[in-house]
Amino acid sequence: MPSIHTILKNGDIVSHTLHRHEPPVTAQPIGVVHEDDDIIVINKPAGVPVHPAGRYNYNSIVEIMRAERGFHFNPLPCNRLDRLTSGIMFIGKHRAAAEVLSNKLAERTVKKEYVARVIGEFPEGEVVCERSILSISPKLGLNRVRADGKAAKTVFRRLAYYPPSGSGQPSASPPETSAPDGMAWKGMKGCSIVRCLPLTGRTHQIRVHLQFLGHPISNDPIYCNQRVFGASLGKGDEGSDEDEDIIARLSKMGKEEVAEAVAYHDEMVDRYEKAKAEKMTGKFCEVCDTPLYSDPGPHELGIYLHAKRYECDGGKWAYETPLPDWALPRPGTTGALQVADEPYPSLGDLSKLQISEVAQPTDTMKISSAAAP
C-alpha cells in the first residue's frame, strides 16, 4: 500500500506479512505409537514444546502435527511434557475424546513410568522421595523442594550403573574421589539409568527430586547447573536463603551466559561443540529490532528424561516406547536393554518408607541384559 491515504477499490488485494523469530528444534520426526478414531499416542521428540509459547510458535508439537495432517486437523494434547523431555503423549482427535483422557490423567488413574540418566552411582533398591515442591519462579519455570510446597512423591529404582570409560566395575560402595576446582560433582563417577515412577504430577517433579537426592539428570541445564546451584548442585537443599541469588543466576542462562549442565564439561561435548550454544548475541534484527539469539547446539535440544510408559489403572490399555539411545548400554558394556513389567507401587506400600531409605531389592524387577555391540 503506497500510503495510509490510499483509497481501496473493488478487486484490490491487501496482504500482510508477519515477521517473527523462532528458535530451531530437532528434525527428529514425531513417532506414532498408536492411533485410532479418537486418539493418537505419540513419541514426542526432545526439545520440541507441546504448545506455541514464548519464542516458539510453528516449531511445536501442535503446529507440526497440524502441518503434517492438514490445517483442518486440530490436535488436542491431553497431557504435557516439558520441552526438553521426550516420550509418550496423548493427542485427542476430537474434544470428547480429549476430555475423557484428560480427566483420567487429572484423577491420577493412569500409571506413569519414566527413565532418566543421572550423574553418579544411584543406590540400588527402591528409593522414595516425598518432599513437597514449590514454584519459586513461575517466570523462569524454577521449582525447588520446600516444606510449604505442594505434596509430591516419586519412586526410583536403578536399572543400570555405568562406571567412567576405561575403569573396571566398582565395588559395592566405591570411595568418593577428590573434586578439582571445588566441583563436588566431579567426585561422582559414571552415570546411572534410573526408573522413575511419579505418583503425583508436579511441574519438574522428577527433575527436582533427583536433584534433591544428589543425582540430578546429567545434562539438565537448570537442575544440574553448577553456575546456578553451586558445587553441591542443590543436594538436600530445603532452605530458601539463596532463592533470590539462584533466580538471578538462572535468569542469565541462555541470555548472557550459556546454560551449562555439568555433563557439558566432560562427557557430552568438546570445546568446539560447546561454543554452539544458545545465548543473546548482542545484535538486533534490522527489520523488527528484536534481540537476536545464536542457534542452540545439538546438546541443548533435550535432556536425559523420557516418558516410557503410560498405563490405565484398570489395565484396559498400556502404551510404551523402547528405551532411548542414551539409556542403552555403552559400547563394550553390559546393561539394561529393556525393562520388564513389575508391580506398580501403591500408596499403602510407600507409606512405610522414608525419604532417604533404600529398601532391599524384592526381585520383582527383571531386566533383560546383553553386551552392547
N, C-alpha and C positions, 0 to 999 in steps of 0.2 A: 504494500500500500504506500503510495508516494508520500502522503502526509495525513494528519488527523482530520484535515478538512476535505479529504476526498469523499465524494458522494457515490455510494454504491448504486449500481444499476442491475436490473434483472439480468441474470446469467453470469454475474461476477462470482468468482470462487475465492473465498477467504480461507487461507490455510495458516496454521500455526505450528511452528517447530519448537519442541521442548528440548532445552539444553540442560543435561544433568550429568553428574559424575557418579560412577558406581564402581565399587571395588570388584576385582575379578574373583571367581570361585573356581573350584576344581572342575575339570572336564569329565570326571567320572560320572557315568550315567546313573539315573535313579533306577535301582533294581526293583523288580516286581516279584514279591514273594507269593502273593495270592491275589486273585481278582474274581469277583462275582458281580451280580447285578446291583449290589448295594455298596460294597466297599472295595478299596484297593489297599492291600498291605504292601508297603514299600520298604526297601532297604535304603534309608537315607544316607547319601554320602556325607562325610565330614566336611565342615567348612561352609555349608550352604544353609542359610537361615530358612525357617519354615515360612514365615510371612514377610512381605515387604516391610522393612523397618529401618530407621536411621538412613544410612547411605545406601542400603540395599533396596532394590525395587524389583527389576526383572530377574536378577540373579537370586531367586528364592524358589523354594520347592513349589509353592502355589503357582507362580508365574511360569516356571519351566514346564510344569505339567500342563498348564493351560496352552502354552505354545506348542507342545508336542501333540496334544489331543484335539486341538482346535479351540478357538476362542469362545465357542458355545459351551465348553466344558467348565464347570465351576467346582473345583476341588475344595472339599471341606475338611480340613485337618481335625481329627478327633483327639489327638494328643500332641504334645510339643516336645521336641528335643532341642537342647542348646545348639547354637550354630556350629560349634566345634565338635559336637558329638555325632556319631553315626549310629545306624541301626533301625530297628523296627518302628514304623509309623503307620497309623491308620488314616486313610483318606476316604471320607464319605462321598458317594456319588450323588446323593440327594439328601435333603435336610432331615428327613425322618430317620434314615439310617445313621447319619452323623449324630443325631440327638440320642439315639439308643446307646450307641457305643460310648459317646462322651459321658453319659450318665453312669454307665458301668465303671468307667475309669474313675469318675469322681467318687463313686461309692466304695472304692478300693476292693472291688470284687474281681480284679484282674491281677494275676501274679506276674511280676516283672523280674527279669534276670539280666544283669549287665556283666560285662567283662572289662577289666581295667588293667593297665600295665603301670606298676608303681616302682618307685626307687627303693632299693634295699631288699633285705630278706624279710618278707612278711611272715608273721608267726603261722605255724601250722594249726590245724583245728579250726573251730568256729569262733570267730571274733565278732562281738556285738557292740555297736556304738549307738547309744541312745541319748546323745547330747542334743539339747534344743538348738535351733538355728534361727538367727535373726538377720534380717537385711539391714546392713549398716550404711549402705549407699545404693538406693534403687537406681540412681542415675548411672552409676558405674557397674551395676549388677554384682556388687560385692556382698557376700554373706559370710557370717562368722558363727562359731559356736558361742552361744550366750545363754545364761540361765533364764533370762527374761524373753527368750525367743519362742518359736513355735515347736511343739514336740516333734521329734524326728527319730527314726530308728532304722538302722541298716545292719544287715548281717553279711559278714565277709568270710570267705574261705579261700585259702591259697590253692591254686591249681598247679602251679609250677614255679620254681625258682631257678634263675639262670645266673651263675656267677659271672664275674667280668671275663671278657675274652682272654684266653691264654692261661686262665687259672684252673686248678683242679676243683673237684667237688668239695664244698666247705664242710666243716664239721657241723654238729647239731647247733652249736652256739659259737660262731666264729667271733674272735675278739675284734672290737672296733679298731680301725686304724686311725692314725693321726690325720687331721684335716688341714691341708695347707691354706694359707691366706685367710684363716678364720672361717672357712666354708665347712660347717659341720656336716653338711650332706655329703661331702667328699669321702667321709668315713663309712658311708653306707654303700657297700659294693654290690654290683649287679642289679638285677631287677626281678620283680615277681609278677606273675599273671594271677589276678585275683577275681574270683566270682563275687558279685555284689548283688544283694537282694534288698532293695529299698522297700520297707513296709509302710512308709509314708511318702509323700510326694512333694517335699520342699524344694525350692529352687537351689540348684547346685548341691543337693544333699550328699550325693556320693563323693563329689569332689571335696566338699568341706569336711566330711567325716574322715576321709582318707588323710587329708592334711592334718587334722587334729590328732590322728593316731600316729603321725610321724612318717607316713608312707604316701606322700602325695603322688598324683599321676605325673610321670616324669617329664612330660612335655607340656604341662598345663601352664600357660603364660600368666595366669593370675595366682593360683594357689601353690605353685611350685616356683615362685619367682623370688630369688634372694634379695633383689633390689627393693622389693615391696615389703617382704616379711622378715628380712634379716637372716642371719646364719642358721637359725633354728627352723626356718620355713614355717613358723606358726605351730609347731608341735605342742600339743597340750595347752594351748593358749586360750583361756576363757575370759581374760581381763579386757577391759575397754580403754585402758590408759593410753594406748598407742593408736587408737582407731583413727583419729584425725590425721596423724602422720602417715598412716598406711593409706588412707584415702588420697592424701596429697601426692604420695609417691605413685600410686596406681594411676592417678589422673594424667601423669606424664607419659605413661606407657602407650606406645603406638602413636604418640604425637611428638614429644621432644626426644623420647628415648625408645629404643626397640624393646618390645615386651619379651624378655628372655626368660624362658624356663631353664632350670639348671641343666637339663639334658642338652641344651644348645652348646654348653661349654665343652662337651667331650664326645658323646656318642652319636649325636644326630647330624650335625653339620660342621663343615670346616669353615675357616675364616672367610673364604670367598663366598660360600653359600649364605653364611650368617649376615653378610652385608646386604643380601637380597631380602630385606625385611621392611615391613610397613611402618612408616612414620611420616610426619609432615616434612616436606622438602624445603619449606620457606618460600616457595614460588606460588603464584596465583594464576588462575585461568584468565587468559586475555579477553575472553568473551563475557564471563559472568563474575569474575573476580573471586571465585571460590578458592580457598586454600587447597593446594594440591598435595596428595599423598603419593609416596612411592608404592609400587605394587608389592603385595606380600610375597614372601618366599614360599616354596612348596612345603617347608617345615611348619609354616604358620596356618595351614589350611585345615588343621584338625588336631584333636588330642587323642590319647590312647584310652578312650572310653566308648564302649559300643553296647547298644541295647540289643542283646542277643535273642531274647525270647519273651513273648507275652502269652499268657495262658489264662483262659476263663476259669474262675474258681470252681465252677461245676464240671469242668472237664469237657465242655461241649466243643471247644476249639483251642488250638495252640498253634502259634506261628513262630518260627525261628530262622535265623540265618547261620551260615557257617562262621567259624571264628575268623576274625580279620587277620590279615597277613602279619601284623605286628604282634599278635598273640600266639603265633605258631612258633615251634622250636627254631632256634637259630641254627644255621648250618653247622653240622658236626656235634649237635647236642640232642638230648632226648627230652621230650616233654609232652604236654597235652596236645592232641590233635583234635579232640572233640570232648564235650562234656556230657556224660550220661545223666539220665534223669535221677533225681534224688528227692526225698520228701521235702516239700516246701515248709519252712519253719512256721509254727503257729505262735500267736501272742502268748499263749499259756506256757509254751516251752521256753520262750525267750525271757519271761519274767524271772526265771531262776538265775539268769546270768548277769554279771556286772560288766561295766563298760570296757574294762581292760582285761577281763578274764578270758583266758584261752581254754576252751573245752578240749577234752581228749577226742581224737577222731572217732567217729561212730561207724566207720566202714560203709556208710551209705553212699559215699561219693566214689564212683568208679570211673577212672579216666583211661581212655584209650591212648596208649603211648607208642611212639615209634621214633626211630632216629630220623632227623631231618636230612634231606638229600644234601 
